[in-house]
Amino acid sequence: MGVVYYANYPVWFEVGRAALLRGRGMTYADLERRGYHLPVSGVRYRLLAPARYDDPILVETGVTALRSRAITFAYRVLREGALLVEGETDHVCVDRAMRPVRIPDELRRALERPSPDGDR
């Protein structure tokens, strides 16, 4: 149909989360090496307009809620300034045994400080 398949947007959200963490001085691999994971516990998004193949896409990512064991990220998918998709993902911080744990202080500090690139 010439448009991006709707199920690809959560994949773009994941790319946005990884970029946000990198922009704040931490990688997801760093987090895993320390024994923590952030599985998705919820995802919501609203399609406002389709992205088309070869469109230049920008994914803006930010943190909207940071609780003791959970994080909510928000996303805006844009094409040349036009909003195509907005969404959120919820994550629970777990240890290697998949038990919920407190968000480590280093991650909390990274998520609380602004990103030098504006979370893009």
Sequence and secondary structure as in RCSB ss.txt:
>XXXX:A:sequence
MGVVYYANYPVWFEVGRAALLRGRGMTYADLERRGYHLPVSGVRYRLLAPARYDDPILVETGVTALRSRAITFAY
RVLREGALLVEGETDHVCVDRAMRPVRIPDELRRALERPSPDGDR
>XXXX:A:secstr
  B  GGGHHHHHHHHHHHHHHHTT  HHHHHHTT B  EEEEEEEE S  BTT   EEEEEEEEE SSEEEEEE
EEEETTEEEEEEEEEEE B TT  B    HHHHHHHHS  TT   
